[in-house]
Amino acid sequence: MKYDIAIKELLRHCSQAILEHLAGIPVQHCMLIEVPQETTSVRRSDFPLRVTTPHGEDLLVLIEVQTRWDPQLPLRLLEYRSRHMLREGVDALTVVLLLRPGGHIIDTYKDREVQFRYRLVRVYEEDAAEVVERGPVCLLPLVPLMHGGEALTDEADKRIYESDLTLQAKGDMLTIMALLAGLVSKELPKQLVARRRDIMIESATYTLIKEEGRAEGLREGLLEGIALALELKFGAEGLRLLPSLKRIDDVTILEVLHRALRDVESLEEFERLMRDLLKGE
């Protein structure tokens, strides 16, 4: 969850540079679109942008961020693309930012009816030295993930710190870099936070991460309580609902379900309540 927040905040600062420098999409103007609260088809790692090209073309660019490859991703991308196109009413391009290597990575989905090709950006193959030397400042938080990036993280940190960004923007960039560095090293984030904590705590991103951490802790506690109550009340059969429950991010819904376990008389009744609550999101 914290990586999704970091990427979303990076896109707020740097969507145009990411599209142009990493995805090769020319941009005149772009804006991150706010979508409704998560459903099974609209997730926090799914970031739609409304883009105008230098030729005046209006496009929807759907950015999907993956820390590691998921074999089911291509089919989900096709679903996201269709859903967002129906909502926005414009043509779309799909971009995958893959942060770490591993798995059977593909850039095309194909079945007997559909062939779907998307732009796959392997961030871990990007040249960190080139970004540190010539890239836009807002791309520097991605340096630890890039080829040769761990050794250049201190230089990226220095360039952000000495840039002309506002103090809050510097704090955002440094906070994002520290979080993403955690994907490749346990020590790098500690070093970055120790060096720049005074700036990071002034950033909006730092506040968002801290608040999300509190909410995530409450959510995990509720899930554990529901799992225990399901097992005690309905035995092992009750635990079959756990995969569906774990997809619920709304703490209020989890609280209602947790309380309802005291009164429901059957697992089917509990399952119906869960479906009804999710329909009302």
Protein Blocks (a to p, Z undefined) as FASTA:
>chain_A
ZZmmmmmmmmmmmmmmmmmmmnopacfbdcddddddddfklcfklccdddddfkopacdd
dddddfbdcfklmmmmmmmmmmmmmmnopacddddddfbgcdjddfbdcdfkbccddddd
dfklpcfklmmmmmcfklmmmmmmmghklmmmmmmmmmmmmmmbdfklmmmmmmmmmmmm
mmmocklmmmmmmmmmmmmmmpmklmmmmmmmmmmmmmmmmmmmmmmmmmmmnommlmmm
mmmmmmpmblklmmmmmmmmmmpmbfklmmmmmmmmmmmZZ
